[in-house]
Amino acid sequence: MVFQEKNKIKILIFLFLIAALVWIDVFAEAKQSQTLKVEFFDVGQGDSIFVETGDKKQILIDGGPDLSVLEKIGRAIPFYDRYIDVIVLTHPEQDHLNGLIEIIKRYNVGAIITSGIVRNTNQYREWIKIIEQKNIPLYIAQRGGIIDFGNGIYLNILHPFENMDGKELSDSNNYSIVSKLVYKNFDALFTGDIEKSVEKKLIQSGINLKSDILKIAHHGSKTSTSEEFLKAVDAIVAVIQMGKDNQYGHPHQEVLERLKNLRVLQIGEHGDTEIVTDGQFLSIFSRGSSAP
């Protein structure tokens, strides 16, 4: 009889532990579903930003100058996941475009958002060729556009102000897509390579630029990031995507001086950097430099 009672107790303890593990898993999933991740990839001298919502919607903003982004994406999402919901090409310069060419070859993509500007380069022609071959939906960004990812997460398009579809420019920096990622009280501003003249237009337009995270424009060049723009954004963290020991001397010392009151993350020095938020608070994790 005593033996039977002991067995009953063991069984009850076992069932209790199973139930506890199930509830822990449920709570963990529920907590994860409420988070938003923004990862700045260390792809050398270029931009590449990966966003993942709590329910696993994935957005890739720019692809850097080469194939480095493939290894980054391969680590960020499971090997069996071959689908990216949205790709945003801020502007068709090689340090933002080149890595995306191989990405759209290897992954299925739900939609591509571009500034609409065309370039007469081999890379741009290949990019368009693959989009057409795979019949990927292509949309042109313009101020006022909103991409709704559900659960209160939006990507608001702040720039370009006009439709640039089909216009060919030798330098597209000042027609970069500027977008603002919003989730509850968290905002992140992505600026492509815009310069001070566009920053001024954004301020004068009356758009609410205030953001917690500011992706510094044009890799920290002194042609961008004016004092007035920094005041309008009022960020707490500035992220500079630049290659370590790059030939351009980015970020410029003048820009670093302007950023002295912010927490500055130089991706070429900090390596891949992930920002995780529940819409109220944020955490920052850096992995150390990996790209040459």
N, C-alpha and C positions, 0 to 999 in steps of 0.2 A: 504493500500500500504506500509506504514511504517512497519507494522507488518510483511509483506512478506519479505521485505528487511532484517529485523533483523534475520528472520529465515534462509535466504540465507547465511548471515554472519556466523551464528552458524554452519550451515552445512559445510561451507568452512573451518572453524577453526577445526571442528571435523575431516574432511578428512585430513587436514594438520597434525594434531596430529597422526593420524593412519599411515600416510606415514612416519612421523619422527620416530615413534616407529619401523616400519619395517626396515628402514635404520639403526637405532641404532642396531637392532638385527643382521642385515647382517654384519655390521662392527664388532660387538662383536664376531660373529662366525668366521669371516675372521681372526681376531686377534688371537683367541684361536687356530685356525688351524695352526698357525705359531709357537706355543709354544711347548716345550718339558718339561715334568715333570719327575723328578727323586726323588723318596721318599725312605728314609731310615727308615724302620719300626723298632720300639722299641719292639723287640721280646725277650728281655732278653739276655742271654749270647749266642749269635749266630748272623748269618747274614741273612738279608732278604731285598732285594732292589726291588722296583717296578718302572717300567719305562712306561710312557704313552706318545705316540706321539700325535700331534695335531689332527690327523684323527683317534684317539682312538685305535691304535694298542697298545697292552699291553704285557709287558715282565716282568717276575718275575725271579729274580736271587736269588736263595737259599730260604729256607723256615723257617730257624730258628730251635730251638730245640724241639718245642712242637706245640700245636694248636693255639698259640697266633696269628699266621699269618692269621687264618681264619677271626678273627674280623677285622684285618687290611685291608684285601682284601675286606671284606664286606662293609667297609667304603669308600674304594678308588674307587670302581666301583659300578654302580647301581645294585639293587637286582635282576633285570631281566636279567642282563648280566652274563651269565654262561660260557663265552668263554674267554680263555687266549691264545694269539697267540703263545707265545714262553715261555718255562720255561728253565732256565739254572741252572743246578746243578754243582757248581764249583768243588766239590769233595764230595765223599760219607761219610763224617763224620756226626755224629748225630746232631751237632749244625747247620748244613747246610741242612741236608736231612729230618729230621723227620717231620717238618711241611709240606713239599711238598707232603708227602704220602696222607694226608687227602685232600689236594688241588686237586690232580689229581683224587681222588675218586669223589669229588663234582663238579668239573668243567670240561668242555670239553677243550682240549688242542690241539693246532695246531701242535706243535712240541716240542720235548725235546732235549736239547743239554747237553751232559755230557762229562767228561774227558775220559770215557771208562773204568776206573778202577772199578773192582768189589770188593765187601767186603763180608766176610762170617759172616753176622749179620742178625738177624731176620728182622730188619728194611729194610735192603737193599733187602732182598729176597721179602718182601712184595711190595716194590717199583717196582721191576721188574715184579712181578706177575700182578700188576694193569696195568702197561704199556702194557703188553701182552694182558690182558683181554680186554682192551679198544682199543687195536690196535693203540696206539699213535705212530706216526713216531718218531724214535729215531736216533739222529745223534751224531757222535763223533767229538769233537772239536780238532783242531790242528792248529798250527801257520799258518797264511795265509788265514784262513777261514774268510769270510765276510758275515754277515747277513744284508741284505738290507731291511729296513723298509719303503722305499720310501721317497719322499720329502727331499732328502739329508741327511737322518738319517741312520747311519750305526753302527753295532757292529763288530769291528775288533777283531779277535782272535789272541792274541800274544803268548799264551802258553797254553798247552804243546808244546814242539818243535817236539816231535815224536808222532806217533800213539800209544795210550795206551790201545786200545780196548782189553778187556778181561784179562788184567793183574791184578793179585790180590796182594794187598799191605796191610800191617798192619797199615801203616801210609801214608795217601795220600796227606798230606798238600802240599808237594813240587811238586805235580802234579796238583795243582788247575788250573782251567781255569782262565787265566788272559785276560781280554777283555777291549777294549777301545770304549766308546760310543762317536760318532762324530756327531755334527750337526753344520754346518757352522763353526764359530770360537770357538765353545764350545767343550771341550773334558772332559770326566770323565773316570778315570782309576779304574777298579775293580780288586782286587788282590787276592781274596780268602784268603787262609792261607799260602801263600808262605813265605819262610824264606830268609835270606840274601844271601844264596848261589844262589838261583834262581834269586833274584834281580840282582846279579852280572852278571849272564848269560844274563839276559835281556839287561843290559847296554852294555855288550860286543857284543851282537848280532847286535847292531847298530839300533835297532828299535827306532822310534821316540816315546818317552815316555811322552813328554810334555803334561800336562793336567791341566785344571783349578781345577778339583776336584780329590782328591786322596782318595779312600777308603783304609784306613790303613789296612795292612795285619795282620791276626791272632789276631784281637781284641786288638791290641796295645801291643802284647808280645815283649819283648826285643830281641827275636830271629829274628825280622823283622825290616824293616824301617831303613836301614842304611843311613848315611849322604850322601853317593854317590848316592843312589837311589833317595833320596829327591831332590838332586841337579839335577839329570837327569829328574825328573818329573816336577820340578819347579812349583808346584801347588800353588794356593792361599788359598784353603780350604782343610783341612784334616778332614775326617769323620771316627770316631772310633765306630764300632758297638760292644758294650759290655753291659753286664748287670750291673745295679746299685748295688754296694756293692758285686760284684761277688767274689767267693772264690779264684780266680786265681790272684787277685790283678791287673787285667787289667784296664786301660792301665798302663804299667810300667813307672815309673818316668823317666827312661833314654829316653824312646820314647817321652814323653812329653817335655823333654828338647830339643830334636832334632827338635820338632815341634814349638818351641817358636816363630818363625817368621811367622807362618801361623795362619789363623783363624781355630781353632780346635772345632769340634762339636762332643762331646761325647754323643752318642745316649741314653745311659742309664741315662744321666743327662738331656739332652735337650728334650728327647721324640721323637716321630715321627717327622722327619724333611724332608721338601719338598723343592727341588730346582727347580725353574722354569726359563727357558731361552728361548729367541727368537733366540738364536744362536750368539748373540752379547753381551747381558747383562744378568745378572742372579739375581734372588731374592731368599732369603732363609727364610723359615717359620718353626718354631718349635712349637710343641704343649705341651711341658712339659712332664716329665716322667710319664708313665702309667704302665709299666711292673714291676713286683717285682724284 
